[in-house]
């Protein structure tokens, strides 16, 4: 049985992966994201690569820094999650 907590963690992981993909598609480097949000490049990289936890505020700020709506990122992540479960 899958717990709701586990499902939320999976969606979080997918959302961060989607954010990383969208940043690359937009041509935004981790360095440019780090500069835009005032965070170190290694920290941004670790967060987008799933090695460090990302807060909701950081997720929103990073989304805005690359010019995408955080809701759009979450919607794409949710769609990919639903696609995986079929």
N, C-alpha and C positions, 0 to 999 in steps of 0.2 A: 504494500500500500504506500503510495506516494503522499507525503505530508505536504500541506499547503506551504510550509516554510521552504521545503525543498523546491517546490514549483516556483516560488518567488525568487529563490537564489538562481535557478536556471534562467529565468526571465532576465534577471539582473545581468548575468553573464552574457546572454545573447544581446542585450541592449548595449553593453560596453563594446562587444565585438562589432555590432552594427555602427556604433559611433566611430570606432577606429576605421572601418571600411568607408564610411561617409567622409571622414577627414581625408583619407587617401584619395578618394574620388574627387574631392574639392581641391586637391593639390596642397593641402595643409600639412606641413610637417609637424612632428611632435615639438620641435624647437619653436615654431611659430605659435603653436597653441600655448606652450609654456610661457612665452613672452607676453602673449595677449592676456593671460590670466594671472600672471605674476607667480608662477610656480616653476620649480626647476625642471629641466628637460628629463633627467632620469626619473623623477617622480611621475611626471605625465606619462612617460613611456611605461613605467611599471604598472600604473593604473590602467592604461589602455590595453596592456598585454595580459591583464588579469593577475599580475603578481602582487598587487597591492589593492586594498579595498578602496572603492570610490564612493564618496558620499553623494547624496541626491543633489546638493548644492553644486558640487564639483561637476557632476554630470550635466546639469543645466548650464553652468558657466562654460564648459567645454563645447557643448552643443552650440551655444550662442556664438562662441569664438570662431567656429567654423561656418557660421551662417546657416545653421539648420535649426528647425523647431524641435525641441526635445521630445515633444509629443509625437512628431513624425518618426523620430528614431525609435521610440518605444513601440509605435504601431508596426514598424517594419520588423522589429524584434519579435513581437507577438505573432505576427503573420508567419515568420520563419519557424517559431515554436509550434504553431498549429500545423504547419506543413510537415514538421518532423514527426508529429504524433499520428499522422495518417498512414 
